[in-house]
Every structure is written in C-alpha cells, then in structure tokens.
Amino acid sequence: MERQTTPGPPARLYRFLLAVVALAQLAPVLLVHYVPLVDLPNHASRLEILAHYGSNPTMQRWYTVDWRPIPDLAFDLVGVPLVRLGLSPLAATRLFLVVTVLLYVAGGHLVASALHGRRSWAGVVLPLVLYDSMLLLGFLNFVFGFGVFLVAFGLWYRRRAALTPGWGALLALLAAVTLLSHLAAYGLLLVAAAVVLCVDLLARRLTRRAALASALVAVPSLVLLLYATTQRGGRGGADWGSAKEKAKPVFGLFLTYDRRVDALLLGALLVVLAAAVLLARRRTIVVPAAALAAVFALLYLVLPHAFVTATDVDSRMLPAVVVTALCALRLSLPPRLAAGLAVAAVALGVARLAYVTHEWRLIGGAIDRQVALLDRSLPRNADVYSVFPEGASSIARDERGYAHIVSYAAIDRNAHVSRTFAERSQQPLVARRPEPYDLDLRALRSYGYVWTYRPGALVRRELRGRCATVYDEDGFYLCRVVR
C-alpha cells in the first residue's frame, strides 16, 4: 500500500460534503416528472411490456420474452419486479436512478480511499462524474454498471492482499452483478484488476499466491460471461469514427445545455484543480491509479465508436479515465486550504446540477404536454411507427430528450411503438421481426400511425398522400396511415 504522508480530511466535514453531493445528484431525478434522458422512454416502456406481457395479447403479437443472462440487464432486473409490485414504470425508473446515485457516492468514496490508503478529498468529487453524456443519453444499464464497478473495485483493491472466504464470495457476487449490469462496466473491472495486479507484482507488493487468490474472484463471472456470449446474437460491424467524433465525447463529461454555462463552470473547476496542484507542498504519484488512467485512456483511443449493435463503445472508457486520473496524484496541502478547495469543487458541482435541474424541468414540461397530446390522439393498442429524427446529432442538446418520447404511449395507451429497444442481443424483450429505425415506406402497412420529431422535407414528402396529419406543432408530428 502507498505510504500515508498527510492526515485525511476531517470526518465531519467530509461526510457533510458527501451528503451534499448525494442530495445534489438526487435533486434532478426527484424534482422532475419526466426525466429527459434520450433513451429513457424506451427503457421505461419496456418495463411496462415485460411486467404485464403474460396478459397483454397486443404485445405478445409483436414481441417474445427471453430472460437468458446477457450482460445488459441492470434496468430490467431491477425495474420489472418493481412494476409487478405496483410501481409505475416512471416510479420504478426514478428508484433505479436513486440507487444509481447512491452507488456512485459510495463507489467514489471507496475508490478514492482505497487508492490513497485513507480518506481522501477526491472521494467527494468522484461521484460527480455521474452526470455525463452517458447518463444524458440514457445509457441506464452502463451507468448503473459503472456505479457497481466503482463499489466492486474499491472493495477489491482494499482487500486484495488478504482475501477471506467471505470477502471473496462477496466480491465474486459483485463482479457477476457488474457483468449482468453491462458488459463494458465488467470489462472496466477486469482491466482495472489486471493492471493493479501487474503493478503489485512488479513492485513486489503482493506475492504470486496472493495475486492469484485475488484474481480467482473473477472466475464465476467469467464462466457466466462465457455462457452469456454463446447466447448473444448480433449484427453489424465496427466503426471507429472520425477524429472529431473521437474528441467530442471528451467534452460530454462536462457539458450541460448551454455552452456559456459549461465554459464558466469548467473554467472555474480547472482553476480549483490548478490551485490545488500549484499550492501543494508535496505531490506524489499514486502508481496504480496513474497506470489505470493511462490504460483506460489508451483503450478510449483504440476502441471503435460503434461495434455490432452498440454505440459509443469508446466513450464508456472516459468516466474511468477521469476517476483514476483524479486519484493518480496525492497532494499535500495545508488542511484548511485543502478543505476550502474541496468545498469550492463541490460548490461548482452543485451549481452545475442546479442548472441541469432547471433545464430538466423545462424539457420535462414539454414532454408532459406531448405525452398528454399522444394520450388524446392515439386509440388504445395502436401501432405507431417512430421515425428517428433526421440529423439527430445536430439537434440542440435540450431537444435530444424528445427523440423517443412516443414510447410513453406503450405505458399510457398500450401502444406498440417501433424502436422500443427489443434486440435479442441486448434486451430480454425481443421483437418477433426487425423493426425499422429510419423511414421505410415498405413497413408502413404494418402500422396505423407515424410519429417523429422535427420531420425534414424528405420525410414530409415521403409521407404525403400516405398519411393524414393528426397534429404538427412545436416540432412534434403525428399522422395516421391512410390504407
């Protein structure tokens, strides 16, 4: 373990700041009815379908259910039982996000204290990585899985030198939970453990026997992975994207909904970080954390942006880069200065979350109005063709949460909506036949309605004569297919 050079933060102030971070991260989730994460409507509607599939002939006509273990199940495993117990899909989603926040808070504390060998101010900052592009895009399984990864890695790192059978069983269970949550999160855990063990052996911190014992924790989850791999389907290839596409997700770690606000908050955060580094009396490299940050950064550069059915594959490395990089430098600062800088960093994080909450309430209000309009316009059991917005990547950030909101009709109107994320390789809900993503005129005969956001001239031209407009307002468009 690394030698301790300065005492840790005062326990009372540390716990207070950790509680502030937790409450600030819970605020956007608890204060907004429709949390405007891009993919969230699809996930929430899937809970409704899975929970009541056995008594729903409309959904049985379109989907089958396959609960074989695939490494992308966190949301379904948590949410479906909650809906069956009587919670609404939105309430189950909210509870899932609350648990995710708590995982990040606990995991950030555990990772920072484990890597630094004591309580560290980094522990109150690390949980703030939650509100990044992965969350805003609605990649709920990965975000939850990353929280489990933080907890599992923090506990494993602290116990790796002398594992008891009880701790070994608990860590093996956490590794399996990480795998079932999301494959990328599990990959991060395996890479982190492998890098740390290599550093330990090179530095002779661990005997080979102890290293082998700590590595054996992964065996049950690796067996589960091997089985899950034989169950996964998949289509498509790999796409590394352009240099611009590679650089863009880096800023997604800090962006909200206004570039001026982003620049102000990021600039202030960099000032706090620079002050901490420059004013430190002593700076020590935490070798395992630095090695992890370098490996995760390298993986970000070499991994494809899209692979088979998954997108943003490389972007999932970035939260791990930030977490480990923040732990890679141990700074010796006067206690009051260290506490003041920690308070400043937390205050900036809280300010960012307050702005996110404000924007979410505005976006959520628009979603609320659109859901009400769908409820009035669609008959029960309707079949709705959801066309993904043209040029979606150029849509303003505060509008991207509108791309899938027609999926809420599956909850309120028992409507079948295309693009409900029902791929055999990714979810337990499986479409009986492939569902269209963009507009395909040959598929129109299977649907009674078409919905999209900000339809372009091409979509309008293709639908002219084939659909009768139901409404076309505020960018939202619904039309009825003419037989």
N, C-alpha and C positions, 0 to 999 in steps of 0.2 A: 504494500500500500504506500501511497505517496506520503512523505513526511509533512506533518502539520506545521505551519510556520506562524500562523496568527490564529487567535481565537475566533470562533464562529460568531455570527450575528446574535444579538440578544434575542432570547427565545420569545419574549412577549411581543416585541416589535415585528419579528419575523412571522409569527403566527397571525398577527393582525394584518400584515400586508398580504399574506397568503389568502386570508379570508376576504380581503378587499378584492383581490384578483378573481377569486371564485365567484363572488357576488356580481362583479362587473361582467364576467363572462356569461353568467346566467341571465342577466338582465335582458339582452336582446331576445333570448329564447322565451322568456316568461312574459314579456310585455307586448309581444306581437302575436296576433291570432294566426295569421298565415305567414310563417317564416319563409322569406323569399329566396330559398336556395334553389338553384336551377333545376336539379333533378328530383327534388323532394316530392313534388306531386306524384311522380311515377311510383316512387317507393311507397308513399302513403296509400295510394290506390291499390298497390299490390297486397298490402296488409289486409285491406277490406276483402279482396277477392280470395286470398288464401284462407282467411279466418272463416269465411262462410261458403267456401267452394262446394261443400257437400250438399247444400240446399239451394244452389244457385244454377239452374239449368242454362241461363243466358251465358254465364262464364264457362260452364262445362262445354258449351258448344265451341268456344274459342281456345280454351286452354286445357292442359293437363297439369298435374302437380307431381313433382319429383323431388323428394326430400333426401336424396343421396348426398353425402358430405362433399360439398365443393367449397373451396376457400374464398367464399364471398357471401357469408350468411349472417353476419352480425345483426343487421337490421331485422331480418325475417325471424331469426331465432328469439330475439328479444320482443319484437313488436307483435307477432301473430298471437302468442299466448295472452298478451295484454288485451288485445282486441277481443279475443274469445272470452276473457274475463269481464268484458263490458265496457272497456275504454273505447272511445272513438279513435279512428286511425290518427287524427291530429293530436289527440292527447297522448297516445302511445308514442308518436314521433317526438313530442315535446319531452316526455320522460326519457326516451332514448338519448336525446341531446343533453339533458341534465346529467345523465350518467356519464356521457362522453366528457362533459366539462369536468366532472369530478375525477375522472381518470387522468385527464391532463394535469390537473392541480396536484394530485397525489404522485403521478409519474414524474412531473417536472421536479418536485421536491426530492423524490427518491434517486433520480439520475444525478442531479447536481450534488447531493450529499454523498452519494456513493463514489462518484468520480473525484471529488475533492477530499474525501475521507472525513468529512464533517459537514455540519450545516453550512450552507453557502447562500449568499445573496442571489446567486444565479437561480436558485430554486424558486424565487418569487417571480422571475422573469420568464423562465422557460414555458410555463403554461400559456403564455400569451401567443405562442405560435399557432394556437387552435384556429384563430380567425384568419386563415389564409385562403388562397384560391381554391384549395381542395374542399374546404368547407363551403365556400360561397358557390362553388359549382354543384354542391350537393352530393359529393362522393362519400356518403354516410358510412359505408362499410369500411373504407380505408381509414377515415378519420377516427372512427371508433377503434379500429385495429391498431392505429398508431398510438392511441392512448393506452391500450393494453400492452403494446410493445414497450412503452416508457416504464410502466409498472414492472413488467417482467424483467426487463434488462436491468433496471435499478436494483431489484431484489437479487437477481442472479449475480450481478457484479459484486455486491456486498458479501454474498455467501459463497462465492465460487471456490474459495480456498479451503473451506471445511464444510462440505455439504453433509447434513444429517439426512437420514431417510425421509423424515417428514418434509424438510425443505426441498429435497429432491423431487418428491411427489408433487408438492405444490407448484414448483417451477415447471415441471413437465406438464401439469394441467394448464398453467398459464401459456406455455408455448403452444399447446393444442388450441386454446381459445384464440390466441393470436392468429393461428393458421386458419381456423374456421371464420374468423372475422374478415380477413383479407390476405391474399397471397403476398402482396407487396409488403405489408406490415410484417409478415412472417419472414420474408426474405431479409428485411432490415434486421430482425432479431438474429437470424443465423449469421449474417455478415458481421454484426456487432460482436457476437460471441466468438467467432473465429478470429477476428482481428485482435480482440483483447487477449485471447489465449496465446496467440503468436507473440504479442508484446510481452506477456508474462513469461513465456518460456525463454525468449531471447534475453530478458532481463533477469532471469532466474528467480522470479518472484514465486513461481509455483513449481512443484515437482511434476514430472510427467504423469505420475499416478493421480495427483490432484486435478491436473488439467483434463485427464481422461474421464475422471469421475464427473467433473462439471460439464463435460461435453456430452456425456451419456444422457443428460436430462432431455436432450433433443430427440432421442431415439423414438419414443412413442409418437411424437408429432410427425417425424419423418416417415414412419410407417403409414400414418394416416394420410400424409401427402402423397405417398406412392399410390395408395388406393384411390384417392381423390383424382389423381392425374389420369388414371385409367377410365374415370367416369366422365371426364370433361370432353366436350366436343370443341368446335372452334372453326372459324373460317377467317380468311383474310391473311395478310402478310404483315410485314414490318415497314414502318415509315419513320425515318429519323428526323424529318422536317428540316427547315432551313435554319441558318444561323440566327435569324431574327426570331423564329419560333422557339429556338433553344433558349434565347436570352429572356424572352417575355415572361415565362413563369417565375423567374427570379424576383421580378417586381411584384408578382402576385402575392408574395409573402407579406407585403406591406400595404398594398393598395386597398382602398375602400371604394368610394363612389364619386370622389371629387379630387382631381389632381392637385389642386391648390392645398386642400387639407392634407392630402398624402405627403406632399413636399414639405409642408410645415412640420408635421408630426415626425416624419422620417429624419428631417434635418435636425430637429431637437433631440431625437434619440441618438443620432450619431454624435452630437455634441456631448451628451452624457457619457457615451461609451468612450469617446476620445479623452474626456476629462479623467475618467477612471484609469485609463491606461497611462496617461501622461503624468498624473499626480501620484501614481503608485510608488511606494518606496522600494518595492521589490516585485519583480514579475517572474513567475515560474511556469514553465510549460508542463501541463499535465499530459504526459506522453500518450497514454491510451486514448484520451479524448481527441488529441491532435491527430493521431493516426486514424481514428474513426472519421473525423471530419474530412480528412484527405481522401479516404477510400470512398465515402459517400459522394463527395464532390466529383471524383473520377467516374463513379457509376452514373451520375447525372449526365456527364458529358458523353459517355459511350452508349448508354441505353437508348433504344428508339423512343420516339414520342408516342407512337401508336404501335401496338402489337396484337395480332389476331383481333379479338373483339374489344380490347381495352384501349383507352386513350389516356394521354397524359401519364404514360408509364414513367418517363424520366422525371417528371415533376414531383413524383412521390418521394424522391430522394431528398428534396430540398428542406423539408422540415427537420429531417435528421441531420443535415449539414448544419443548420442553424443551431440546433440543440447541442450538438457535440462541439461546434466551434465556440459557443459561449462558455462551455466548460473547459476548453483547452488551455485557458490562461487563468492562473491563480494570481490575484493581485493582493499585495499587502498595502492596505490603506489605513489611515487613522480611523478609528471606529466611528466617530461622528461623521466624517466625510463619507465613509462607505455607506452608512445608514442614509445620509442625505441623498446620495446618488441613487441608491435603491428606491427611495421614496419618489424621486424625480422620474425614474424609469417606469415605476408602477403608475404614477400620475399620468404619464403620457399614454400608457396602455389603456387606462380607464377613459381618458379623453377620446381615444380612438373608438373604444367600444360605445361610448355615449353617442358619438356621431353615427356609428353603424346602427344603433338602436333607433335614432331619429330617422335615418333613411329607410330602415326596415318598416317602420310604422307607415311611412308614406307609400312605399311599394306595396305593403300588405293591404293598405286601404284600397288600392287599385285592384288587387287580386280579389278582395272581398266583393267588390262591385261586379267584377267579371263572373265570379262563381254564382252570384245571385242571378245574373243575366242568363247564364247557362241553365240554371235551375228552372227559370221561367220559359226558356226556349226549347229545351230538349224533352221529348217524351221519355218515360222510363224504358229501360232496356234498349235504348238507341245504339246504333253502331256508328261511331264517329271516327273519321279519318283525320288524324292530327298531322298536319304538314309542318315539318320543321322550318322555322323562319329562314328565308333566303338571306345569305350574307350574315349569318348569326354572329360570326366573330367580330363584325363591325358594329353590332348593336351596342348602344350605350350600356355601361355596366349596371345602371339602375333599371334597365329593361330586360336583362337576360333572365331574370326570375319569372318572366311571363311566358317563356318558351313552351312550358309543359303544363300550364295550369288547367287545361281542359281535362287532364287526368282526374281532377277532383270530381268530375261528373260520374266517374266509376263509383265514388263513395255516395254521392247525393242522389244520383239518378240511376244507379246500377247500369251505367252505360259501358259498352265495350269501346275502349279507346285504343287505337293503334299506338305503337311506341310506348307500351307500358313496361318495357324492360322485361321481356319474357324469353330470354335466350337460355337454352339448355345448358350452355357452358358457364352461365353466370348466376342464374336465379332458380329457386325451386318452382316458380311459376313458369310454365313452358308453353309458348304459342304452338298450336297444332300445325300451323303453316307460317312461313316467314311473313312478317308484317312490314309494309313499306315504310320508308323513312322520309324520302322526298316525294314529291307528287308523281304518281304513276297512274295514268288515266285508265290503264287496264284493270287496276284494283278498285276503281270507283264503284263498280257494280256490286261489290261486297259491303258497301257502306251506305248509310242513309244520310249522313251529314259530313261536311268538311269543315275543319276549324284550323285557323292559323293566326299568327301574329305578324302584323305588317307585311301582308302579301305584296309581292312585287308585280310589275307589269306582266311578266311571263306567267305567273300563277293565275292572275286575273284573266288573262287571255285564254289560258287553257280551260278554265272553269266556266267561261262564258258560254251560255247555251246548255251546259251540262248541270248547272246548279242554279237554284233560286236563292238570292240573298235573304238571310234571316235578319242579320244586323251587320253593320260595318261602321264601327265607331271606336275612337280612341286607339286605333291600331288593331283592335281585335275584330276578327272576321269569322262569321259562321254562315254557311249556306247549306241548303237542303238539296241533295242529289235528285235530279229530275229523271225519272225512269222512262 
